[in-house]
């Protein structure tokens, strides 16, 4: 086996965790039982020592295809050959429906008589712990980690299993129309498991399909790109924790932003920024339940930081704040990209922009979802008051630079949003407010125009005193700080196009000119920024260009409509996968572009 391209994977999940399923039929990545649990399969990061769960037909030559059952997160991987056709149906029963934590694989032969090989080789605790394997009977194997956690996995099958060097293996043949089922579950001691194995597989598949179809049916989006938007929404839903309400940035760690480079981060956590953006995207589609669950999670955090000076920028899914970074030196990394990191030292950074993203999400939820409670408002009020005394501080901002703090335009912009949305919420609900808020908001507005506007380049700069632009400035009109037709904005947009846009794709900044992030290596274009760019074009009246660039960007999705964080020079996917940032920005761009195109059409009809 050699490493598959990142874009060759699909995902399945149960609102607890996510597994990556390759076009070749191998599950090469899964942290289990939760998003931020240690991995049990990580062949994506070390093909020899990471662990995987593969099922492969024994064809001399074949074509591989993947598709989702329409409007679901149930994945079909198909193998087509002149010798026969087989497929694997992969899914995880959703926690909302079942209390277990299971991964299910149903193998079906569609044509001919197909021989398959199965190999399930878990590697506990990121491949650091050895395990025991017990053949309970012909159809059941128990894997037990020798680590302190004593994690137990049970593999059940409808066909006979065997053990080879601690791995479960099987070889079997299926004629057309027949199936074989495999269930891998996380169990507690003395757990008896499912009594009727085959009927559970069938009923849970039926229930899971219906769950996802019902969820998608509640979307209010009925525009031009419904299938694309629905897929992005399904991705965002998979990134949410049903138990806690938190929303992770991506389900993977260690996937490189540049092959062979050092920007290999762990994204299995909840950033206040990313999750707040996700809430906004889901609210655009009418999903208030997920937004409310996240804000309940945030409310608890706001309450818990009473004794601390500020809200953390990121947390584990259950709200832990300490996320120390470690290197997994025993893993070779995806295509030898090192180091492979778990944990994320950015948790200790100062990123003042998070208050703007959070307050904007609260503002939208309070307006279009459910009115927030006064107790929640009082908790938020404390943090906005803290901003009154601290907004002038330099910070690491949205890109989490590791080369030193600066006064970044993006953070200053989002602090303005924090005060602005807090004032709007208070006005809507007649809440008492701190009289300083309006004064501070107006002072920030003036500071952006005076301290971040560069007369020579005729653009708003990345940070105070710099002479280069940053793609995060694309949010200025989207957050209604500046008119999309304002001359200063249009000249800034032109500068961004000259410095950061390659064809239709957008780099977040120029590493050789921008604030250093501690690494010299090159990186790809940032897909979220490309969708921001599309939205800016549409709002500035460049509708045809915006639509063309949007359609081009859709062409960079993988075969299932999924996106990673970045795109390389040849269009290859880079960074953790799939990425919430990209999918939420796609939803926002599609909704806005639809609205602008409809408005333009109505104007033309009326004339």
C-alpha positions, 0 to 999 in steps of 0.5 A: 500500500502507498498513501492515497491522496487525501481527497480519495476518502469519504467519511461516516460518523455517529455524532461521536466520531468520524471514520475515513473510508478510502476508495480502496475499501480501507478505513485508514483513520478513526479515533474511537469512541470520540472525536478526540479519543486516541486513534485506533486506525491511523494508517493514513499517518503511518501505513505500517504501524497506524492500523486499518480495517480493510475489505478488498475484492480479489480482482486482477483489475478493477475500478473503484467508485464511491457515493453516498446514499442520497441525502445521507452519511451512509457511504457506498464503495463500489468495485467494478471488474469484468470478473464481478461487481462488489460494494461495501456499505459503511455507516455508523448508527447515530447516537441520537438513535442508539446508545452504542458506539458501532462501526458497521460494514456490509459487503454485497456482491452485485454481479458475479461471484466475488472473493474478498479479503478482510483484515481488521488491525486496530492499533490502540492509543495512536499505535503506542499500545500493544493489545491482546486478541481473543477469538471468542467464537468463529464470528467474534473477536475481542481486542483489548488494549494493554494500555492504562485505559484498557480500551476494548473493541469487539468485532462481530461478523456473519462469516468465520473469522481468524486471528493472525498476529493479533489481527482479525482476518477472513477470506470469503466468497459471495455470489450475486445478491448475498451479503456479509456483515461486520460490526466493530464496537466499543464495549465496556466490561461484561457487555453482552452486545447485540443478541440478533446480529443480522437483524440489528445490522439491517434495522440500524441501516434503515434507521440511519438512512431515515435519520439523515434523510429526515435531517436534510429535509428540514433545510430551508435552502432550495436554491441552485446548488441544493445537492452541494449545500446539503452535502456541506451541511451533512459534513457540518452535522457530522462534526457536531457532538450530540452529547455535548453540543460542541463542534469540531474543526475537523476529525483528523490530526497530522495531515500536512498543509504542505507535503513534507512540511511541518504545518501538521496540526491537530484539529479535533477540538472546538475552536470558538471561532470555527464553531461560531462560523458553523452556527451561522452557516447552519442557521442560514439553512434553518438548523436552530437545534444545533446552534442552540446546543452549541450556545448552551455548551458555550454558556457553561464555558462562560460561566466556568471562567468566572475566576479567569481573565478571559474565554479560551480560544479552543476546548476539547469536546467536553470543555477541557481547556488544557490541550498540550501539544505532543509529537507522535515520533513513532509515526512516519507521517502522511507521506513522511510529513513530520512531526505528527502532532496531537494536542494543540498549543494554540489553546494558550494563545490570545486571539481577541477575534473570538469574541466577535465571532461568538457575539455574531452567532449569539446575535443571529440565534437570538434573532432567528432562533430562540431568545437567549436567557438573561443569565446567559446575557449576563455571562456574555456581558462580563466578557464584553466588559473585559474587551473594553479594557483589553481590545488594544492588545496585540494577539495571534489572531485567526491564523494562530501565528507562532512568530509573535503577537501583532495588532492584526486587522482581523482581530480589530474588525471582530472586536468591533463586531463584538461590541456592535452585536452586543449593542444590537442584542441589548437593543432588541431585548431591552437588556441593560448595557455598559455605557462604554460599549458604544464609545469603544465600538466607535473608537475601534471603527476609527482606529481601523480607518486610521491605523490599518489603512495604507495610503501608498498601497490603497488598502487595509493592511494585515496588521498595523504598520504592515504593507501587505494584505491578508485574505481575512480582510475579505470579511470586512463587507461580509460583516457589514463593517464597510460597504461592498461598493466603498472605494476603499474596499474596492481598492483593497479587494483589487490589492488582494486580487493582485497579491493573493489570488491565483486564478480563482483560488486565494492564499490566506497571506504571503508567508514571505511578507506577512507576519511569520507563523514560525515556519518557512515552508510553502502552503496551499490556497485556503479554500475558505478564503476562496469562498469569501472572495466569491461572496465579496465579488457577488456583493460588489455587483460582479455576479457573473465573475462570482458565479464562474469562480464559485463553479470553478471552486466546486470543481475542486471538491473530491468525488463526494463533494468534500473539501480539506483545508487547502488546495495544492498547486495541482489541485490536490487536497492538503491539511485536515479533512474534511474541514468545517471552515471550507464547508461553512464558507461554501454554504454562505457563498451559495446562499448569498450568490443565490440571493444576488442572482435572484435579485438581479433576475427580478430587477431585469424582469421588472424593467 
